[in-house]
Amino acid sequence: MLLLSTLPFKTQKSMPTGSDNRGTGLLLQAGMIRQTMAGAYNFTTLGLRVLRHIETIVREEMDAAGAREVLMTALGTRESWEKTDRWDSVDVLFKLPAAEGKEYALNPTHEEIVTPLVGEFIQSYKDLDACSVYQIQWKFRNEKRAKSGLLRGREFLMKDAYSFHRNQEELDTYFEVMHAAYDRIFSRLGLADSTYYTFASGGDFSKYSYEFQTELSIGEDEIFLCEKCGQSHNKEIIDPEAFVCVECGHTVCEKKIASEVANIFKLGSRFADAFDLKYQDQDGAVQKIVMGCYGIGISRLMGVIAEKFADEKGLIWPASIAPYSHTIIVIGDHIAEARQLAEKLESEGHSVLIDDRNTGFGAKAGDVDLIGIPNRII
């Protein structure tokens, strides 16, 4: 249990000025986050608990999908990024000068790190029977204009996973395993009904990439849903004036404003080739390896959920990620009874925040609405 009187981070009576969206404003007002600079935020005790609960859901579903957790370096070498021809082509790459004239990259993604890391352990086709890894780590993007609070930052928490396969068919099969895992994640976060599996540009990797776009009034993407089959399309791959569904060919669609919360790619052999990563098949012949990449924004999801579910009184967290499951508001000299009740609730698997502050009931009731804990006991 946590006694609110012991928490150094306080709520504010009104939403701070300067926030460009309500979700971020409420997180600031609730004392859950604080900005260090544009696009970079600190997470205080209650905000960190929300972030960790999102992490836990993502971690559980990645483990269930057969991916194994690792933790890779935030720094990458210039040589690795030059091997993949991305040192000069990734415009958001932070480049850091170092001793002896060297330069390092502050990784926004980890293909340049994970490929040689996993490649060291791959020789035979047997090493690719189950080869998928993931991490949850802070990433960095040199955004020219960081905006929308946690929705687009220069520093953000991300889950990125990478899979390695003997051929395209095996990649295609595992890709759908990850697709299903992502569907479960968004269901557990309360976003299943408003998150769309969206075809988007594949860039250098494939014909399409696949985004998960959550409907959000302040989102920066436009998506178009086919009214026949329901397939979602990012604006970048279709002509909105003459829509044709890439899945079924239907020509009528519905436009929605959305925010991208995740994406999955079929990378092919580009990164494996750059690091000369191959394997020997059953006949001893040397074969190429193909890869998949699967990203999901942890801190971005926190910002999206804060914005999406807030009401006029404050934040409304889904029960699965709320900082605590229960708040006990203490009126008068009843802290002993509150502690006893909290212990009982915790023995049943709940988590409890006790508001034992020396303030009036109105302030306590207002703060519990602001913070967004689902169950309240007076």
C-alpha positions as CSV (number, residue, x, y, z in Angstrom):
1,M,0.0,0.0,0.0
2,L,1.1,3.6,-0.5
3,L,0.1,6.4,1.9
4,L,-0.5,9.5,-0.2
5,S,0.9,11.7,2.5
6,T,4.4,10.1,1.9
7,L,4.4,10.9,-1.8
8,P,6.6,13.9,-2.7
9,F,4.8,14.5,-6.0
10,K,1.6,16.6,-5.6
11,T,-1.4,17.3,-7.7
12,Q,-2.3,20.8,-8.9
13,K,-5.6,22.5,-8.6
14,S,-5.8,23.3,-12.4
15,M,-4.2,22.0,-15.6
16,P,-0.8,23.6,-16.3
17,T,-0.6,25.9,-19.3
18,G,1.6,25.0,-22.2
19,S,0.3,21.5,-22.9
20,D,-1.0,21.0,-26.5
21,N,-3.4,18.2,-25.5
22,R,-5.7,17.3,-22.6
23,G,-4.1,14.0,-21.9
24,T,-0.7,15.4,-21.3
25,G,-2.2,18.3,-19.3
26,L,-4.0,15.9,-17.0
27,L,-0.8,13.8,-16.5
28,L,1.0,17.0,-15.5
29,Q,-1.8,18.1,-13.2
30,A,-1.9,14.7,-11.5
31,G,1.8,14.9,-10.9
32,M,2.5,11.8,-12.9
33,I,5.0,13.3,-15.3
34,R,7.2,16.3,-15.6
35,Q,8.9,17.7,-18.7
36,T,12.7,18.1,-18.7
37,M,12.7,19.6,-22.2
38,A,10.6,19.4,-25.3
39,G,10.0,15.7,-26.1
40,A,11.6,14.3,-22.9
41,Y,9.6,13.5,-19.7
42,N,10.2,12.3,-16.2
43,F,7.8,9.7,-14.8
44,T,7.0,10.1,-11.1
45,T,5.8,7.4,-8.8
46,L,2.2,7.0,-10.0
47,G,3.0,7.6,-13.6
48,L,5.8,5.1,-13.5
49,R,3.3,2.5,-12.1
50,V,1.1,3.0,-15.2
51,L,4.1,2.7,-17.5
52,R,5.3,-0.5,-15.8
53,H,1.8,-2.0,-16.0
54,I,1.7,-1.4,-19.8
55,E,5.2,-3.0,-19.9
56,T,4.0,-6.1,-18.0
57,I,1.2,-6.7,-20.5
58,V,3.5,-6.3,-23.5
59,R,6.1,-8.5,-21.8
60,E,3.7,-11.3,-21.0
61,E,2.4,-11.4,-24.6
62,M,5.9,-11.3,-26.1
63,D,6.9,-14.2,-23.9
64,A,3.8,-16.1,-24.9
65,A,4.7,-15.5,-28.6
66,G,8.0,-17.2,-28.1
67,A,10.2,-14.1,-28.0
68,R,13.0,-14.0,-25.5
69,E,13.9,-10.8,-23.6
70,V,17.3,-9.1,-24.0
71,L,18.7,-5.7,-23.3
72,M,20.9,-4.1,-25.9
73,T,23.1,-1.0,-25.8
74,A,21.6,2.4,-26.4
75,L,24.7,3.4,-28.3
76,G,25.6,2.1,-31.7
77,T,28.8,2.4,-33.7
78,R,29.0,4.5,-36.8
79,E,30.5,1.5,-38.6
80,S,27.4,-0.6,-38.0
81,W,25.1,2.1,-39.2
82,E,27.2,2.6,-42.3
83,K,27.1,-1.1,-43.0
84,T,23.3,-0.8,-43.4
85,D,23.6,2.5,-45.3
86,R,21.6,4.3,-42.7
87,W,24.1,6.6,-41.1
88,D,23.3,9.4,-43.5
89,S,19.8,8.4,-44.5
90,V,18.0,8.3,-41.1
91,D,17.2,12.0,-40.5
92,V,16.2,11.6,-36.9
93,L,19.4,9.8,-35.9
94,F,21.2,11.4,-32.9
95,K,25.0,11.4,-33.7
96,L,27.3,11.7,-30.7
97,P,30.9,12.8,-30.9
98,A,33.2,10.7,-28.8
99,A,36.9,10.4,-27.8
100,E,39.6,9.9,-30.5
101,G,37.4,11.4,-33.2
102,K,34.9,8.6,-33.1
103,E,31.1,9.0,-33.5
104,Y,28.3,7.0,-32.1
105,A,24.6,6.7,-32.8
106,L,22.0,7.0,-30.1
107,N,19.7,4.2,-31.4
108,P,16.1,4.9,-32.4
109,T,15.9,1.3,-33.5
110,H,18.1,-1.7,-33.0
111,E,18.6,-3.7,-36.3
112,E,22.2,-2.6,-36.4
113,I,22.8,-4.1,-32.9
114,V,20.6,-7.1,-32.8
115,T,21.6,-8.6,-36.2
116,P,25.3,-9.2,-35.3
117,L,24.4,-10.0,-31.7
118,V,22.0,-12.9,-32.7
119,G,24.1,-13.8,-35.7
120,E,27.0,-14.8,-33.5
121,F,24.8,-17.7,-32.3
122,I,23.5,-18.9,-35.7
123,Q,25.3,-21.4,-37.8
124,S,23.0,-24.3,-38.6
125,Y,19.4,-24.4,-39.7
126,K,18.6,-25.9,-36.3
127,D,19.6,-22.6,-34.7
128,L,16.6,-21.0,-36.4
129,D,13.9,-23.3,-35.1
130,A,12.8,-20.6,-32.6
131,C,14.8,-17.4,-32.9
132,S,13.0,-14.3,-31.8
133,V,14.2,-11.7,-29.2
134,Y,12.8,-8.5,-27.8
135,Q,13.7,-5.7,-25.4
136,I,11.9,-2.8,-23.6
137,Q,14.3,0.2,-23.7
138,W,14.4,3.9,-24.0
139,K,14.9,5.1,-27.6
140,F,15.9,8.4,-29.0
141,R,14.8,10.4,-32.1
142,N,16.2,13.8,-33.1
143,E,12.8,15.2,-33.9
144,K,12.8,18.7,-35.3
145,R,9.6,19.5,-33.5
146,A,8.6,17.3,-30.6
147,K,4.9,17.7,-29.9
148,S,1.8,16.2,-28.4
149,G,3.4,15.3,-25.1
150,L,4.1,11.6,-24.8
151,L,2.7,11.0,-28.3
152,R,5.8,12.2,-30.2
153,G,9.0,12.6,-28.2
154,R,12.7,12.7,-28.6
155,E,13.1,10.2,-25.8
156,F,10.5,7.4,-25.5
157,L,10.1,3.9,-24.1
158,M,9.6,1.2,-26.7
159,K,9.3,-2.5,-27.1
160,D,11.1,-3.8,-30.2
161,A,11.3,-7.4,-31.2
162,Y,13.2,-9.1,-34.0
163,S,12.8,-12.5,-35.5
164,F,15.2,-14.6,-37.7
165,H,14.0,-17.2,-40.2
166,R,15.2,-19.8,-42.7
167,N,12.8,-18.6,-45.4
168,Q,9.9,-16.2,-46.3
169,E,7.3,-18.9,-45.5
170,E,8.5,-19.3,-41.9
171,L,8.7,-15.5,-41.5
172,D,5.1,-15.2,-42.8
173,T,3.9,-17.8,-40.3
174,Y,5.6,-16.1,-37.3
175,F,4.5,-12.7,-38.5
176,E,0.9,-13.8,-37.9
177,V,1.9,-15.1,-34.4
178,M,3.1,-11.6,-33.6
179,H,0.0,-10.0,-35.2
180,A,-2.2,-12.1,-32.8
181,A,0.0,-11.1,-29.9
182,Y,-0.5,-7.5,-30.6
183,D,-4.2,-8.0,-30.9
184,R,-4.2,-9.5,-27.4
185,I,-2.1,-6.5,-26.1
186,F,-4.6,-4.0,-27.4
187,S,-7.5,-6.0,-26.0
188,R,-5.9,-6.0,-22.5
189,L,-5.3,-2.3,-22.8
190,G,-9.0,-1.6,-23.6
191,L,-8.2,-0.5,-27.1
192,A,-9.3,-3.4,-29.2
193,D,-12.5,-1.8,-30.6
194,S,-10.6,1.4,-31.7
195,T,-7.3,0.1,-32.9
196,Y,-7.0,-0.8,-36.6
197,Y,-4.5,-3.1,-38.4
198,T,-3.5,-0.7,-41.1
199,F,-1.6,-1.1,-44.4
200,A,1.1,1.5,-44.8
201,S,4.1,2.1,-46.9
202,G,6.8,-0.6,-46.7
203,G,9.6,1.8,-47.7
204,D,12.8,-0.1,-48.5
205,F,11.6,-3.3,-46.8
206,S,8.5,-4.6,-48.4
207,K,5.4,-3.6,-50.4
208,Y,3.6,-2.7,-47.1
209,S,4.4,-2.2,-43.5
210,Y,1.6,-2.9,-41.0
211,E,0.6,-0.3,-38.5
212,F,-1.7,-0.5,-35.5
213,Q,-3.6,2.8,-35.5
214,T,-5.7,3.9,-32.6
215,E,-8.6,6.2,-33.3
216,L,-7.8,9.5,-31.5
217,S,-9.1,13.0,-32.1
218,I,-5.7,14.6,-31.8
219,G,-3.9,11.9,-33.9
220,E,-1.6,12.9,-36.7
221,D,-2.5,10.2,-39.1
222,E,-5.5,9.8,-41.4
223,I,-6.7,6.2,-42.0
224,F,-9.3,4.9,-44.4
225,L,-11.4,1.9,-43.5
226,C,-13.0,-0.1,-46.4
227,E,-16.7,-0.3,-45.8
228,K,-16.9,-3.8,-47.2
229,C,-14.1,-5.7,-45.6
230,G,-13.0,-3.3,-42.9
231,Q,-9.3,-3.2,-43.9
232,S,-7.6,0.0,-42.8
233,H,-5.2,2.0,-45.1
234,N,-2.8,4.7,-44.2
235,K,-3.4,7.9,-46.3
236,E,0.1,7.5,-47.7
237,I,-0.7,4.4,-49.8
238,I,-4.1,5.4,-51.3
239,D,-5.7,8.2,-53.2
240,P,-8.4,9.5,-50.8
241,E,-10.3,11.0,-53.7
242,A,-10.5,7.7,-55.6
243,F,-10.2,5.1,-52.9
244,V,-9.7,1.4,-53.9
245,C,-9.3,-1.1,-51.1
246,V,-6.0,-3.0,-51.5
247,E,-7.6,-6.0,-49.9
248,C,-10.9,-6.5,-51.7
249,G,-11.1,-3.7,-54.4
250,H,-14.1,-2.0,-52.9
251,T,-14.3,1.8,-53.5
252,V,-16.2,3.2,-50.5
253,C,-14.4,4.0,-47.3
254,E,-14.7,5.8,-44.0
255,K,-12.0,8.3,-42.8
256,K,-10.8,8.3,-39.2
257,I,-8.1,10.4,-37.4
258,A,-5.7,8.1,-35.5
259,S,-2.4,7.8,-33.8
260,E,0.1,5.0,-34.6
261,V,0.9,3.0,-31.5
262,A,2.7,0.0,-33.1
263,N,4.0,-1.4,-36.3
264,I,5.4,-4.7,-37.7
265,F,7.7,-5.1,-40.7
266,K,8.9,-8.0,-42.9
267,L,12.5,-6.9,-43.2
268,G,13.6,-9.6,-45.7
269,S,17.3,-10.2,-45.8
270,R,18.5,-6.6,-46.0
271,F,20.1,-6.4,-42.5
272,A,21.2,-10.0,-42.5
273,D,23.0,-9.4,-45.8
274,A,24.6,-6.2,-44.5
275,F,26.3,-8.2,-41.7
276,D,26.8,-11.4,-43.8
277,L,24.5,-13.4,-41.6
278,K,23.8,-16.8,-43.2
279,Y,23.1,-20.4,-42.1
280,Q,23.8,-23.9,-43.4
281,D,20.8,-26.0,-44.4
282,Q,20.3,-29.7,-44.0
283,D,22.5,-30.4,-47.1
284,G,25.3,-28.1,-45.9
285,A,24.5,-25.4,-48.4
286,V,24.8,-21.7,-47.3
287,Q,21.5,-19.9,-47.3
288,K,20.2,-16.4,-46.6
289,I,18.3,-15.4,-43.4
290,V,15.2,-13.3,-43.5
291,M,14.1,-11.1,-40.6
292,G,11.0,-9.5,-39.0
293,C,10.7,-6.5,-36.8
294,Y,7.9,-5.7,-34.3
295,G,7.7,-2.4,-32.5
296,I,5.2,-1.0,-29.9
297,G,5.4,2.4,-28.2
298,I,5.1,1.9,-24.4
299,S,5.2,5.5,-23.3
300,R,3.3,6.6,-26.4
301,L,0.5,4.2,-25.4
302,M,0.3,5.8,-22.0
303,G,-0.2,9.2,-23.7
304,V,-2.8,7.8,-26.1
305,I,-4.8,6.1,-23.3
306,A,-4.6,9.2,-21.1
307,E,-6.0,11.3,-24.0
308,K,-8.6,8.9,-25.2
309,F,-10.3,8.0,-22.0
310,A,-10.1,11.2,-20.0
311,D,-13.3,13.0,-19.0
312,E,-14.1,16.4,-17.6
313,K,-12.9,15.3,-14.1
314,G,-9.6,13.7,-15.0
315,L,-7.9,10.6,-16.2
316,I,-9.7,7.3,-16.6
317,W,-7.3,4.3,-16.7
318,P,-8.4,0.9,-17.8
319,A,-8.2,-1.4,-14.7
320,S,-5.4,-3.4,-16.3
321,I,-2.9,-0.4,-16.1
322,A,-4.3,1.9,-13.4
323,P,-1.6,2.9,-10.9
324,Y,-3.5,1.2,-8.1
325,S,-6.7,-0.8,-8.2
326,H,-8.2,0.8,-5.1
327,T,-8.1,4.2,-3.3
328,I,-9.2,4.4,0.3
329,I,-10.1,8.0,1.3
330,V,-9.7,8.4,5.0
331,I,-12.0,10.9,6.8
332,G,-11.1,11.8,10.4
333,D,-9.1,9.5,12.6
334,H,-9.6,6.2,10.8
335,I,-6.1,5.4,9.4
336,A,-5.9,2.2,11.4
337,E,-9.1,0.9,9.8
338,A,-7.9,2.0,6.4
339,R,-4.6,0.1,6.8
340,Q,-6.5,-3.0,7.9
341,L,-8.8,-2.9,4.9
342,A,-5.8,-2.2,2.6
343,E,-4.1,-5.3,3.9
344,K,-7.2,-7.4,3.3
345,L,-7.5,-6.1,-0.3
346,E,-3.8,-6.7,-0.9
347,S,-4.1,-10.3,0.3
348,E,-6.7,-10.7,-2.4
349,G,-4.3,-9.5,-5.1
350,H,-5.3,-5.9,-5.3
351,S,-3.2,-2.8,-4.9
352,V,-4.1,0.1,-2.7
353,L,-3.5,3.8,-2.4
354,I,-4.6,5.4,0.9
355,D,-5.3,9.1,0.9
356,D,-4.5,9.9,4.5
357,R,-3.6,13.6,3.8
358,N,-4.7,16.3,6.2
359,T,-7.0,17.9,3.7
360,G,-10.7,18.1,3.2
361,F,-12.9,15.5,1.6
362,G,-13.6,17.7,-1.5
363,A,-9.9,17.9,-2.3
364,K,-9.4,14.1,-1.8
365,A,-12.5,13.3,-3.9
366,G,-11.3,15.6,-6.7
367,D,-7.8,14.1,-6.7
368,V,-9.1,10.5,-6.9
369,D,-11.0,11.6,-10.0
370,L,-8.0,13.3,-11.4
371,I,-5.6,10.4,-10.9
372,G,-8.1,7.9,-12.3
373,I,-8.0,4.9,-9.9
374,P,-11.1,2.8,-10.7
375,N,-12.3,1.7,-7.3
376,R,-12.9,4.2,-4.5
377,I,-13.6,3.5,-0.8
378,I,-14.5,6.1,1.8
